[in-house]
Structures are given as structure tokens and as C-alpha cells.
Amino acid sequence: MNSIQIAAWHDIGQRDNYEDACAASTVSFPLVAGNKQVTEIVALDGAGFPGNGKTASNTGSDSLSQSILASFAAAGSANERHVFAPDNILGILTSALNHANEDVLHRIVANPRLKGMATTAVCAIIVDGVLYVGWVGDTSCFVCNCSRVRKVTHDHSEVQRLIDAGLINEKEAKYHPLRHTINRFLGQPANFSPETTTCSLLDGDVVLLATDGLTDVLADEQIADHICEYREGRYDFRELPKRLVQHALEAGTTDNVTVLCCEYHADSTPFDRTLTGAYPAAAAEAIRNFHKELINV
């Protein structure tokens, strides 16, 4: 079975409140055709009246994690081959983001004091060496190794729209007055439209989720430098997100900064097999007993 290790770190930065959230879990589903390991990771950046952003990001984080795992169990109980098809996994991400948007909106309706709260969100699923990503807003997902940092997501922001239209360049975007204005988010009352994508992972790749407190101040090359230092054995994997956060603070980030790293290692050992065929019971048991590698920070 594939090997996954996860680590995260955060800092409040120069803000008065910490309004980001992140979470991750790895669940092994025992199937007739062989065990399937599902790793889900999420990161969010809340916004709104001070304190409300944290409510939005926590609501979104809980909703996304629960929806993703429940969808695998429910769909797999009917047809385990179908549930792990690529199109279905992307559908699970889209459904989870839509459900999380509704959950944030319901919180606002139930408590008018939360009006205006919102959160960006990026969520990823790793199955059989393939990374599936869904997102809204400008919290980012990267696939990293020593030689390359590849951004998988495309920001849903006003500055990105201007860049795409050729009206400003990347350097101008760093200082543009609309650089923190997003046009898709959880808590969006109309025209909500999450985006999804997929890519293959190589042995040793690090999947990195980061809020804009990191990406506003660190270039891809600087992120790659930290990956290389880890690869060279200068520090343990769990130090990697701490080093990235610290670098962002030293670079003058003015926002909360949250970094979640997930390292993937392929394993050529065949999946263990089970002859029980009792998918619904096994999946339910897996959901009840899954090991939470990382909870909201």
C-alpha cells in the first residue's frame, strides 16, 4: 500500500485573530478487490467580521472532511469499482464543496451576526498515486520536489482575472489594491462554481496546501529550496511546514499563514486481499475508526 506522511503548521502572523483551518485524514477501505487507501487534506482561509472568518473556515473544514469520507463509503457500498473511478472522485470533491457552501450559508441564515463571513477552500484526495483537487478562492495546492514546484490550482481572484486578461503581470499583482479580493468562496449565495483538476504523483512528491499568507511572500523557488533541504536530511519532515511558515514570517507576511504538507511514497507491494465481500460493514467500521492524522489547527 502507498505510504503517506502528513505534517502542518500555522501562525497568526500580524493579525489579531487566527481564521485559517486545515485538516487531514487517511482511511483504508477493505474491499473485495483489495484495500484502498484514501488520504484527504483540506485547507481554508476565513474572512469576514473579526472572529467570523474562523467560524466559516471551521464549518467548511468539518463539512468537507465528513462529506468526502461519507461519499466514499456510501457510493462504494453500491459499486466499489465505480467509486474509485477518476470522474467519480472529482464528483465527490465537487459535491463536498457544494455541500460545504450550503453549510456556511445555513450558519449565516441561522445567525445574522455572521452575515458576510466566507472562506476560501482547497481540498485534495490521494488514491493510488493520483492527486484529485477541488477548490474555490486563492488558497493553493502545489506538487513539489527538489527540482520543481508546480501549482495545481488557479486562483479565483480579481488579480488572477486581470492577469488572465493580460491587463497586469505577476509582479504588478503582488501590489495591486485588489490582490486579496476573491470571486469564489464558501458562503457564496449565488453562482457558486468550484473547480477541480487531477494529476499523477511520483514517488517522493510532496503535496503542499497553503493559504495566501505563505504564497503572498514566498516564490516557488523559495518553496523548492525548503523541499530540497528536507530531502538532503537537514531536518525531519514534520519540520518542513514549520520552516516554510517561519520563512513567510521573516519575509513580512501580514496575514495568517497555514501550511499542510503531505508526502507520497509508492509501494510496489500488492494490496492485501479480503474475501469477506462485506463492503458496507467494513466501510462503516473504517469511517468510525479512521485515524485522524491531523485536525483543525
C-alpha positions as CSV (number, residue, x, y, z in Angstrom):
1,M,0.0,0.0,0.0
2,N,1.1,3.6,-0.6
3,S,2.9,5.4,2.2
4,I,1.7,8.8,3.2
5,Q,3.0,11.1,5.9
6,I,1.4,14.4,6.8
7,A,2.5,17.5,8.8
8,A,1.2,21.0,9.3
9,W,2.0,24.3,11.0
10,H,0.4,27.7,11.3
11,D,1.0,31.2,12.8
12,I,-1.3,34.1,13.4
13,G,1.1,36.4,11.7
14,Q,0.4,40.1,12.2
15,R,-3.4,39.6,12.6
16,D,-5.4,39.8,15.8
17,N,-7.2,36.5,15.1
18,Y,-6.3,33.2,13.6
19,E,-9.0,32.4,11.0
20,D,-7.5,29.7,8.8
21,A,-8.2,26.0,9.3
22,C,-6.7,22.7,8.0
23,A,-7.4,19.0,8.4
24,A,-6.3,15.7,7.1
25,S,-7.0,12.0,7.5
26,T,-6.1,8.7,5.9
27,V,-8.6,5.9,5.7
28,S,-8.1,2.3,4.5
29,F,-11.2,0.8,2.9
30,P,-11.1,-3.0,2.8
31,L,-12.6,-4.1,-0.5
32,V,-13.1,-7.4,-2.2
33,A,-10.6,-6.4,-4.9
34,G,-8.0,-5.2,-2.4
35,N,-7.6,-2.5,0.2
36,K,-7.9,1.1,-1.0
37,Q,-6.2,3.9,0.9
38,V,-7.8,7.3,0.7
39,T,-6.0,10.4,2.0
40,E,-8.0,13.6,2.2
41,I,-6.5,17.0,3.0
42,V,-8.1,20.4,3.3
43,A,-7.1,24.0,3.9
44,L,-9.2,27.1,4.3
45,D,-8.8,30.8,4.8
46,G,-11.7,32.5,6.6
47,A,-12.8,36.1,6.1
48,G,-15.5,38.4,7.5
49,F,-16.1,40.4,10.6
50,P,-13.3,39.6,13.1
51,G,-13.9,36.1,14.5
52,N,-16.5,35.2,11.9
53,G,-13.8,34.0,9.4
54,K,-12.8,31.3,11.9
55,T,-16.4,30.2,12.1
56,A,-16.6,30.0,8.3
57,S,-13.3,28.1,8.0
58,N,-14.1,25.6,10.8
59,T,-17.6,25.0,9.3
60,G,-16.1,24.4,5.9
61,S,-13.4,22.1,7.1
62,D,-15.7,19.9,9.1
63,S,-18.2,19.7,6.3
64,L,-15.6,18.9,3.6
65,S,-13.9,16.1,5.6
66,Q,-17.2,14.5,6.6
67,S,-18.7,14.7,3.1
68,I,-15.7,13.2,1.4
69,L,-15.4,10.2,3.6
70,A,-19.1,9.6,3.7
71,S,-19.3,9.7,-0.1
72,F,-16.7,7.0,-0.5
73,A,-18.5,4.8,2.0
74,A,-22.0,5.3,0.5
75,A,-21.1,5.0,-3.1
76,G,-18.7,2.2,-2.6
77,S,-21.3,0.1,-0.8
78,A,-23.2,0.0,-4.1
79,N,-20.3,-0.4,-6.6
80,E,-16.8,-0.3,-5.3
81,R,-15.3,-0.2,-8.9
82,H,-17.4,2.9,-9.7
83,V,-16.5,4.9,-6.5
84,F,-12.8,4.9,-7.3
85,A,-13.2,5.9,-11.0
86,P,-11.5,9.2,-11.6
87,D,-14.6,11.0,-12.7
88,N,-16.5,9.9,-9.6
89,I,-13.7,11.1,-7.3
90,L,-13.8,14.5,-8.9
91,G,-17.6,14.4,-8.5
92,I,-17.1,13.7,-4.8
93,L,-14.9,16.8,-4.5
94,T,-17.4,19.0,-6.3
95,S,-20.3,17.6,-4.2
96,A,-18.3,18.1,-1.0
97,L,-17.6,21.8,-1.9
98,N,-21.2,22.4,-2.8
99,H,-22.4,20.9,0.5
100,A,-19.8,23.0,2.4
101,N,-21.0,26.1,0.7
102,E,-24.6,25.3,1.8
103,D,-23.4,24.6,5.3
104,V,-21.7,28.0,5.6
105,L,-24.8,29.7,4.2
106,H,-27.1,27.9,6.7
107,R,-24.9,29.2,9.5
108,I,-25.4,32.7,8.3
109,V,-29.1,32.3,8.0
110,A,-29.3,30.9,11.5
111,N,-27.2,33.7,13.0
112,P,-27.5,37.1,11.2
113,R,-24.4,38.3,13.1
114,L,-22.4,36.0,10.9
115,K,-23.6,37.9,7.7
116,G,-20.7,38.4,5.4
117,M,-18.5,35.6,6.6
118,A,-16.8,33.4,4.0
119,T,-13.8,31.2,3.4
120,T,-11.6,30.0,0.6
121,A,-11.1,26.3,0.4
122,V,-8.9,23.7,-1.3
123,C,-9.4,20.0,-0.7
124,A,-7.4,17.1,-2.2
125,I,-7.8,13.4,-2.3
126,I,-4.9,10.9,-3.0
127,V,-5.8,7.5,-4.2
128,D,-3.4,5.0,-5.9
129,G,-0.8,7.7,-6.6
130,V,-3.3,10.1,-8.2
131,L,-4.0,13.6,-6.7
132,Y,-7.5,14.9,-7.1
133,V,-8.0,18.6,-6.2
134,G,-11.1,20.8,-5.8
135,W,-11.1,24.5,-4.7
136,V,-12.7,27.9,-4.5
137,G,-10.7,31.1,-3.9
138,D,-7.0,31.6,-3.6
139,T,-5.8,29.0,-1.1
140,S,-3.3,27.0,-3.2
141,C,-2.2,23.4,-3.9
142,F,1.3,22.6,-5.1
143,V,3.1,19.4,-6.1
144,C,6.7,19.8,-5.1
145,N,10.1,18.0,-5.4
146,C,13.6,19.3,-5.3
147,S,13.7,20.3,-9.0
148,R,10.2,21.7,-9.4
149,V,7.3,23.3,-7.6
150,R,4.1,23.1,-9.7
151,K,1.0,25.0,-8.7
152,V,-2.0,22.8,-9.4
153,T,-4.8,25.3,-8.6
154,H,-5.6,28.5,-10.4
155,D,-6.7,31.4,-8.1
156,H,-10.3,32.6,-8.2
157,S,-9.3,36.2,-7.5
158,E,-9.6,39.6,-9.1
159,V,-5.9,39.9,-9.7
160,Q,-5.8,36.5,-11.4
161,R,-8.6,37.6,-13.6
162,L,-6.6,40.7,-14.6
163,I,-3.5,38.6,-15.2
164,D,-5.5,36.1,-17.4
165,A,-6.9,39.1,-19.4
166,G,-3.4,40.4,-19.9
167,L,-4.1,43.7,-18.1
168,I,-1.4,43.2,-15.4
169,N,1.6,41.0,-14.9
170,E,2.6,38.8,-11.9
171,K,4.9,41.5,-10.4
172,E,2.1,44.1,-10.6
173,A,-0.3,41.6,-9.0
174,K,1.8,41.5,-5.8
175,Y,1.0,45.1,-5.0
176,H,-2.4,45.5,-6.7
177,P,-5.1,47.0,-4.4
178,L,-7.4,44.1,-5.3
179,R,-4.9,41.4,-4.5
180,H,-7.0,40.0,-1.6
181,T,-10.3,40.1,-3.4
182,I,-11.7,36.7,-4.3
183,N,-14.6,35.9,-6.6
184,R,-15.4,32.4,-5.5
185,F,-15.7,31.2,-1.9
186,L,-17.7,29.1,0.6
187,G,-20.6,31.2,1.7
188,Q,-21.3,32.4,-1.8
189,P,-25.1,32.9,-2.2
190,A,-25.3,32.7,-6.0
191,N,-23.3,31.3,-9.0
192,F,-21.1,29.1,-6.8
193,S,-18.8,27.1,-9.0
194,P,-15.9,25.0,-7.6
195,E,-13.1,24.0,-9.9
196,T,-11.4,20.6,-10.0
197,T,-8.3,19.0,-11.5
198,T,-6.2,15.9,-11.3
199,C,-2.5,14.9,-11.7
200,S,-0.3,11.9,-11.1
201,L,2.2,11.8,-8.3
202,L,5.7,10.4,-8.4
203,D,7.4,8.6,-5.6
204,G,8.6,11.3,-3.0
205,D,6.4,14.1,-4.3
206,V,5.2,16.5,-1.6
207,V,1.6,17.9,-1.9
208,L,1.5,21.3,-0.3
209,L,-1.6,23.2,0.7
210,A,-1.0,26.8,1.7
211,T,-3.1,29.9,2.5
212,D,-2.1,33.2,0.9
213,G,-0.1,34.2,4.0
214,L,2.6,32.0,2.5
215,T,2.1,32.5,-1.2
216,D,1.9,36.3,-1.0
217,V,5.5,36.5,0.1
218,L,7.4,33.3,-1.0
219,A,8.2,32.5,-4.6
220,D,8.0,28.9,-6.0
221,E,11.8,28.7,-6.0
222,Q,11.9,29.5,-2.2
223,I,9.4,26.7,-1.5
224,A,11.5,24.4,-3.6
225,D,14.6,25.3,-1.6
226,H,12.9,24.1,1.6
227,I,11.9,20.8,-0.1
228,C,15.5,20.3,-1.1
229,E,16.8,21.0,2.4
230,Y,14.4,18.4,3.7
231,R,15.4,15.9,1.0
232,E,19.1,16.4,2.0
233,G,18.3,15.4,5.5
234,R,18.8,18.7,7.2
235,Y,15.6,18.3,9.2
236,D,12.7,15.9,9.8
237,F,9.6,16.0,7.6
238,R,7.5,17.5,10.4
239,E,9.8,20.5,10.5
240,L,9.1,21.3,6.8
241,P,5.8,23.2,7.3
242,K,7.3,25.0,10.3
243,R,10.3,26.1,8.2
244,L,8.0,27.4,5.5
245,V,5.8,29.3,7.9
246,Q,8.9,30.8,9.6
247,H,10.3,31.9,6.3
248,A,6.9,33.6,5.5
249,L,7.0,35.5,8.8
250,E,10.6,36.6,8.2
251,A,9.6,37.7,4.7
252,G,7.0,40.1,6.2
253,T,3.6,38.3,5.7
254,T,0.8,40.3,7.2
255,D,-1.8,37.5,7.1
256,N,-2.4,34.3,9.0
257,V,-0.2,31.6,7.4
258,T,-1.1,27.9,7.3
259,V,0.9,25.2,5.6
260,L,0.0,21.5,5.2
261,C,2.5,19.1,3.7
262,C,1.7,15.5,2.5
263,E,4.5,13.3,1.3
264,Y,3.6,10.4,-1.1
265,H,5.6,7.2,-1.5
266,A,4.7,4.5,-3.9
267,D,4.8,0.9,-2.7
268,S,5.1,-2.0,-5.1
269,T,3.7,-4.4,-2.6
270,P,0.3,-5.7,-3.9
271,F,-2.8,-4.8,-1.9
272,D,-3.8,-7.2,0.8
273,R,-6.9,-9.1,-0.2
274,T,-10.1,-9.7,1.7
275,L,-12.6,-12.4,0.9
276,T,-15.4,-11.1,3.1
277,G,-17.1,-9.1,0.4
278,A,-18.8,-7.2,3.2
279,Y,-18.1,-3.7,1.9
280,P,-20.9,-1.7,3.7
281,A,-19.9,-3.0,7.2
282,A,-16.2,-2.7,6.5
283,A,-16.5,0.8,5.2
284,A,-18.7,1.9,8.1
285,E,-16.1,0.4,10.5
286,A,-13.3,2.3,8.7
287,I,-15.2,5.6,9.0
288,R,-15.8,5.0,12.7
289,N,-12.2,4.1,13.4
290,F,-10.2,6.1,11.0
291,H,-7.0,7.6,12.4
292,K,-7.1,11.4,12.3
293,E,-3.5,12.3,11.3
294,L,-4.2,16.0,11.7
295,I,-7.2,18.0,13.0
296,N,-8.0,21.7,12.7
297,V,-5.2,23.9,13.9
